């Protein structure tokens, strides 16, 4: 596997990417070449300081411009053609790399990957798939920000893409897929969710879906039931994702504050330290690493802006899994019959 890493992406770039590169060299046996993309002089100094500068798997690619978190994604791609993010995506476009990873501006990562890599055959819109922890492992929510103005047919594509990820990355042979709504009954929901439900129900009846369509799901189903994929538009999905992240942080703050108020609670917390650590690990975005932008003709992983070195490593592990299982090829194969049925509908 050859990876292009946007070394200037992330709140603490480039150091977290340098540290992530070091972990990749130590733990990712499938890594053939790592292209660190960014300001060459500063990256060489940082790599030498981290004792990875002489690693034969490392190559630094100079990119003088940086896309900041505040910039408009599409405008940044158009105006900063020599940014670290655009240059990293170009390496995948040219075939020099198999995957690109960035913890930078999400909008710019979506725009650069979509414009430069184009879409897979049969896919109308790319979507971000975000794994969220549940009592049964992970539930994949799509879309969580790539396409706020989605159409029902777009969600059919999200369903197939997310189901392939659930099957091959999370080992769910027949994933359970549902449409997010305000009630489990078929009659509940907006016009948008009802039409999505209708399309998927028709495809399910014709046995064209590579997953088990279970109808509607509610917010609590994401965390309490054996649901593998939840479908929604990018506007709603992004709000959901950020609300869940904020709730987890708030709960952690409340828990720590409550423990500090009681010596007995502090002793109990000390005894429960390993349990708290496991819970924190399961809820941490760094354990997932990044969210794939599914539907583009390549592998593009978008890590969180506050990602640490472990997150960068795990983002590359996710890329490795998608490449090893040829997930994009599986998506294209599944969409052939589905699109034929949708066009006839």
C-alpha positions in Angstrom: 0.0 0.0 0.0 1.2 3.5 -0.9 -0.3 6.3 1.1 -0.4 10.1 0.5 -0.6 11.8 3.9 -1.6 15.5 4.0 1.0 16.5 6.5 -0.3 20.0 7.0 -3.9 18.9 7.8 -5.1 18.9 11.4 -5.3 21.2 14.3 -1.8 20.2 15.5 -0.2 19.7 12.1 2.4 18.8 11.0 3.5 17.1 14.3 0.6 14.7 14.6 1.2 13.5 11.1 4.9 13.0 11.7 4.0 11.1 14.9 1.4 9.1 12.9 4.0 8.3 10.2 6.3 6.9 12.9 3.6 4.6 14.2 2.8 3.5 10.6 6.4 2.5 10.0 6.4 0.6 13.3 3.0 -1.1 13.0 1.6 -1.1 9.4 3.4 -4.0 7.7 1.4 -3.5 4.4 2.9 0.0 4.0 5.2 0.1 1.0 5.6 3.9 0.7 4.4 6.9 2.6 4.3 10.3 0.8 4.3 13.1 3.3 2.9 16.2 1.6 3.6 19.7 2.7 6.4 22.3 3.2 9.5 20.3 2.4 12.0 22.1 4.6 9.9 22.0 7.7 8.8 18.4 7.1 12.5 17.3 6.7 13.4 18.9 10.0 10.5 17.4 11.8 11.1 13.9 10.3 14.8 14.1 11.3 13.8 15.1 14.9 11.4 12.1 15.0 14.2 9.8 13.7 12.2 8.8 10.6 13.9 11.0 8.0 16.1 8.2 6.7 13.3 5.6 6.5 13.4 4.1 3.0 9.6 4.0 2.9 9.4 7.8 3.4 9.2 10.3 0.6 8.5 14.0 1.1 6.5 15.8 -1.6 6.7 19.6 -1.5 3.5 21.6 -1.4 3.9 25.3 -0.5 0.2 26.1 0.3 -2.0 25.1 3.2 -5.8 25.0 3.3 -7.0 26.3 6.7 -10.0 25.1 8.6 -11.8 28.4 8.1 -11.7 28.4 4.3 -14.5 27.4 2.0 -13.6 23.9 0.8 -14.5 24.4 -2.9 -12.9 27.8 -3.1 -9.7 26.6 -1.5 -9.4 23.7 -4.0 -9.8 26.1 -6.9 -7.6 28.9 -5.5 -4.8 26.8 -3.8 -3.9 24.3 -6.5 -0.5 23.7 -4.8 -1.9 23.0 -1.3 -0.8 19.9 0.6 -4.4 18.5 0.4 -4.8 19.0 -3.4 -1.3 17.6 -4.0 -1.9 14.6 -1.9 -5.1 13.8 -3.8 -3.2 14.3 -7.1 -0.9 11.5 -6.1 -3.9 9.1 -6.0 -5.3 10.5 -9.2 -2.0 9.8 -11.0 -1.9 6.3 -9.7 1.3 6.9 -7.7 -0.6 6.3 -4.4 -3.5 4.0 -3.5 -5.0 6.2 -0.8 -5.0 9.7 0.6 -5.5 10.6 4.3 -6.1 14.1 5.6 -7.1 15.5 9.0 -7.6 18.9 7.3 -10.6 21.0 6.2 -13.4 18.4 5.6 -15.1 20.5 2.9 -11.8 20.9 1.0 -11.1 17.1 1.3 -14.5 16.3 -0.1 -14.2 18.8 -2.9 -10.6 17.8 -3.9 -11.4 14.1 -3.8 -14.7 14.4 -5.7 -13.4 16.8 -8.4 -10.0 15.1 -9.0 -10.9 11.4 -8.5 -14.4 11.6 -9.9 -17.2 9.2 -8.9 -17.4 5.5 -9.2 -19.5 4.1 -12.0 -23.2 4.0 -11.0 -22.8 6.4 -8.0 -24.5 9.8 -8.1 -23.0 11.4 -5.1 -20.2 10.7 -2.7 -21.0 10.4 1.0 -19.0 10.4 4.2 -19.5 7.2 6.3 -19.0 7.7 10.0 -18.7 4.7 12.3 -20.3 5.3 15.7 -19.9 3.1 18.7 -23.0 1.1 19.8 -23.6 -1.7 22.3 -23.2 -4.1 19.4 -20.0 -2.7 18.0 -20.3 0.1 15.4 -23.2 1.5 13.4 -22.2 3.3 10.1 -24.0 6.6 9.5 -24.1 8.0 6.0 -24.0 10.7 4.9 -22.5 12.9 7.6 -21.5 16.0 5.7 -20.6 15.5 2.1 -24.0 16.1 0.5 -26.5 18.3 2.5 -29.0 18.4 -0.3 -29.4 14.7 -1.0 -32.1 13.0 -3.1 -33.6 9.6 -2.2 -31.7 8.0 -5.0 -28.5 9.2 -3.5 -29.3 7.4 -0.2 -29.7 4.2 -2.2 -26.1 4.6 -3.2 -25.1 5.4 0.4 -26.9 2.2 1.5 -24.8 0.1 -0.9 -21.5 1.8 -0.1 -22.0 1.6 3.6 -23.2 -2.0 3.5 -20.0 -3.0 1.6 -18.0 -1.2 4.3 -19.9 -3.0 7.0 -19.5 -6.4 5.3 -15.8 -6.2 4.5 -14.3 -3.8 7.1 -16.6 -4.7 10.1 -17.3 -8.3 9.1 -21.1 -8.1 8.9 -22.0 -10.7 6.1 -25.5 -9.4 5.8 -25.7 -5.9 7.2 -28.9 -4.5 8.6 -29.7 -1.1 6.9 -32.4 1.4 7.9 -33.5 4.9 7.0 -33.4 7.4 9.9 -36.8 8.8 10.7 -38.9 10.0 13.6 -40.7 6.7 14.0 -40.2 3.1 13.2 -43.5 2.8 11.3 -43.4 2.9 7.5 -45.9 5.8 7.6 -43.6 8.0 9.7 -41.0 10.5 8.3 -40.6 13.4 5.9 -41.4 13.2 2.2 -37.7 12.7 1.6 -37.3 9.7 4.1 -40.6 8.1 2.9 -39.4 8.2 -0.7 -36.1 6.7 0.3 -37.9 4.0 2.2 -40.1 3.3 -0.8 -37.2 2.9 -3.2 -35.3 0.6 -0.9 -38.5 -1.5 -0.3 -39.0 -2.0 -4.0 -35.4 -3.1 -4.4 -35.7 -5.4 -1.4 -38.8 -7.0 -2.8 -36.9 -7.7 -6.1 -34.0 -9.1 -4.1 -31.5 -6.7 -5.6 -30.0 -5.4 -2.4 -26.7 -6.8 -1.0 -28.0 -6.2 2.5 -31.1 -6.6 4.7 -33.4 -3.6 4.6 -35.1 -3.2 7.9 -37.2 -0.1 7.3 -37.1 3.0 9.5 -34.9 3.5 12.5 -35.0 6.1 15.3 -32.2 7.9 17.0 -32.0 5.4 19.9 -31.7 2.5 17.5 -28.2 3.7 16.5 -26.9 2.7 19.9 -29.3 0.1 21.3 -30.1 -2.3 18.4 -28.2 -4.6 16.0 -28.3 -1.9 13.3 -25.3 -1.8 11.0 -26.1 1.2 8.7 -28.3 4.2 9.2 -29.1 6.4 6.2 -29.7 10.1 6.2 -28.8 13.3 4.3 -25.5 15.1 4.9 -27.2 18.0 6.7 -29.0 15.8 9.3 -26.1 13.4 9.5 -23.5 16.1 10.3 -25.7 17.6 13.0 -26.1 14.1 14.5 -22.4 13.4 14.4 -21.4 16.6 16.1 -24.2 16.3 18.7 -23.1 12.8 19.6 -19.4 13.9 19.9 -20.4 16.9 22.1 -22.6 14.7 24.3 -19.7 12.3 24.9 -17.4 15.1 25.9 -20.0 16.7 28.1 -20.7 13.3 29.9 -17.0 12.9 30.5 -16.8 16.4 32.0 -19.8 15.7 34.3 -18.4 12.4 35.4 -15.0 13.8 36.3 -16.6 16.8 38.1 -18.9 14.5 40.1 -16.0 12.1 41.1 -13.8 15.0 42.3 -16.6 16.1 44.7 -16.3 12.9 46.8 -13.3 11.1 48.3 -15.3 7.9 48.2 -16.1 8.4 44.6 -12.4 9.1 43.9 -11.4 5.8 45.4 -14.1 4.0 43.4 -12.9 5.7 40.2 -9.4 4.5 40.9 -10.6 1.0 41.2 -12.6 1.5 38.0 -9.8 3.0 36.1 -9.3 0.2 33.6 -13.1 0.1 32.9 -13.1 3.8 32.3 -10.2 3.5 30.0 -11.9 0.8 27.9 -15.0 2.9 27.6 -13.0 5.9 26.6 -11.2 3.9 24.0 -14.5 2.6 22.5 -16.0 6.1 22.3 -12.9 7.8 21.0 -12.8 9.0 17.3 -9.1 8.2 17.4 -9.9 4.5 17.7 -11.7 4.7 14.4 -9.1 6.9 12.8 -11.1 8.5 10.0 -14.2 8.5 7.9 -14.0 7.3 4.3 -15.5 9.4 1.6 -17.3 6.6 -0.2 -18.2 6.8 -3.8 -15.1 8.4 -5.2 -12.9 6.5 -7.6 -10.1 6.0 -5.1 -9.7 5.7 -1.4 -10.0 9.0 0.5 -10.0 8.9 4.4 -11.0 12.1 6.3 -9.7 12.2 9.8 -11.0 14.5 12.6 -9.3 17.9 12.9 -8.3 17.1 16.5 -6.9 13.7 15.5 -3.7 12.4 17.2 -1.0 10.1 15.9 -3.1 7.0 16.8 -5.9 8.4 14.7 -3.7 8.9 11.7 -2.4 5.3 12.0 -6.0 3.9 12.3 -7.1 6.0 9.3 -4.4 4.3 7.2 -5.5 0.9 8.6 -9.0 1.7 7.3 -7.6 2.6 3.9 -5.6 -0.7 3.9 -8.8 -2.7 4.6 -10.7 -1.0 1.8 -7.9 -1.7 -0.6 -7.4 -5.3 0.5 -11.1 -6.1 0.1 -11.5 -4.1 -3.2 -14.5 -2.4 -1.6 -14.9 0.1 -4.5 -15.1 -2.8 -7.0 -17.8 -4.5 -4.8 -19.8 -1.2 -4.8 -19.7 -0.9 -8.6 -20.8 -4.5 -9.1 -23.8 -4.1 -6.7 -24.9 -0.8 -8.3 -25.3 -2.2 -11.9 -28.6 -4.1 -11.3 -29.8 -1.5 -8.8 -29.4 1.4 -11.2 -31.2 -0.5 -13.9 -34.2 -1.1 -11.6 -34.2 2.6 -10.4 -34.1 3.9 -14.0 -37.0 1.6 -14.9 -39.0 2.7 -11.8 
